[in-house]
Amino acid sequence: MITVVVLQFIGICCLSFAMDKHAKVVLAKRINQGFKIGMLIMGWGSLTASIVWLLLTRDNIPISLVDWLAYLSLNILLTALLHVYFANRVAH
């Protein structure tokens, strides 16, 4: 299960770095189009890999999907909190 959480976290972070406003805060610079596309591919690939890993390693599919969605919301919250931390760090 820890693999699923880590893959989701990587995916959400990559998807957020693909957006100009988030990447500008965390990386403190504008990003080019190639970086955006790479982050999008890595982000969606990581999220897809996390759900495939979960479905292959667990027996109870409905409960596993509920777990996956719960971990996804947790990882979105963690990523948002990290963005706030970096925004405060860059501003000072």
C-alpha positions as CSV (number, residue, x, y, z in Angstrom):
1,M,0.0,0.0,0.0
2,I,2.9,2.4,0.6
3,T,3.9,2.0,-3.0
4,V,0.5,3.3,-4.0
5,V,0.7,6.3,-1.7
6,V,4.2,7.2,-3.0
7,L,3.2,6.8,-6.6
8,Q,0.2,9.0,-6.1
9,F,2.2,11.7,-4.3
10,I,4.8,11.7,-7.2
11,G,1.9,11.9,-9.7
12,I,0.2,14.8,-7.9
13,C,3.4,16.7,-7.5
14,C,4.3,16.2,-11.2
15,L,0.9,17.4,-12.3
16,S,1.1,20.5,-10.1
17,F,4.6,21.3,-11.5
18,A,3.0,21.2,-15.0
19,M,1.0,24.3,-14.0
20,D,2.7,27.6,-14.4
21,K,1.4,29.1,-11.1
22,H,2.6,26.2,-9.0
23,A,5.9,25.6,-10.7
24,K,6.7,29.3,-10.5
25,V,6.2,29.3,-6.7
26,V,8.2,26.1,-6.0
27,L,10.9,26.3,-8.7
28,A,11.1,30.2,-8.6
29,K,11.2,30.4,-12.4
30,R,9.0,30.0,-15.4
31,I,8.9,26.6,-17.1
32,N,9.1,25.7,-20.8
33,Q,6.7,23.7,-22.8
34,G,8.9,20.6,-22.9
35,F,9.0,20.5,-19.1
36,K,5.3,20.9,-18.8
37,I,4.6,18.0,-21.2
38,G,7.2,15.8,-19.4
39,M,5.6,16.6,-16.0
40,L,2.1,15.8,-17.4
41,I,3.2,12.5,-18.8
42,M,5.0,11.5,-15.6
43,G,2.1,12.7,-13.4
44,W,-0.6,10.8,-15.2
45,G,1.6,7.8,-15.7
46,S,2.4,7.7,-12.0
47,L,-1.3,7.9,-11.1
48,T,-2.2,5.2,-13.6
49,A,0.6,3.0,-12.2
50,S,-0.6,3.5,-8.7
51,I,-4.2,2.3,-9.4
52,V,-2.9,-0.6,-11.5
53,W,-0.6,-1.6,-8.7
54,L,-3.4,-1.4,-6.2
55,L,-5.8,-3.5,-8.4
56,L,-3.1,-6.1,-9.0
57,T,-2.0,-6.5,-5.4
58,R,-5.4,-6.4,-3.6
59,D,-8.3,-8.9,-3.6
60,N,-11.2,-6.7,-2.6
61,I,-11.5,-4.3,-5.6
62,P,-14.4,-2.0,-4.3
63,I,-12.7,-1.4,-1.0
64,S,-9.4,-0.9,-2.7
65,L,-10.8,1.8,-4.9
66,V,-12.2,3.6,-1.9
67,D,-8.8,3.3,-0.3
68,W,-7.2,4.7,-3.5
69,L,-9.5,7.7,-3.5
70,A,-8.9,8.4,0.2
71,Y,-5.1,8.3,-0.3
72,L,-5.5,10.5,-3.4
73,S,-7.3,13.2,-1.4
74,L,-4.6,12.9,1.3
75,N,-1.9,13.4,-1.2
76,I,-3.6,16.4,-2.8
77,L,-3.8,17.9,0.7
78,L,-0.1,17.2,1.3
79,T,0.9,18.7,-2.0
80,A,-1.1,21.8,-1.3
81,L,0.5,22.2,2.1
82,L,3.9,21.8,0.5
83,H,3.1,24.6,-2.0
84,V,2.1,26.9,0.9
85,Y,5.4,26.1,2.6
86,F,7.4,26.8,-0.5
87,A,5.4,30.0,-1.2
88,N,6.3,31.3,2.3
89,R,9.9,30.2,2.0
90,V,10.4,32.0,-1.4
91,A,8.6,35.1,-0.2
92,H,10.9,35.7,2.8
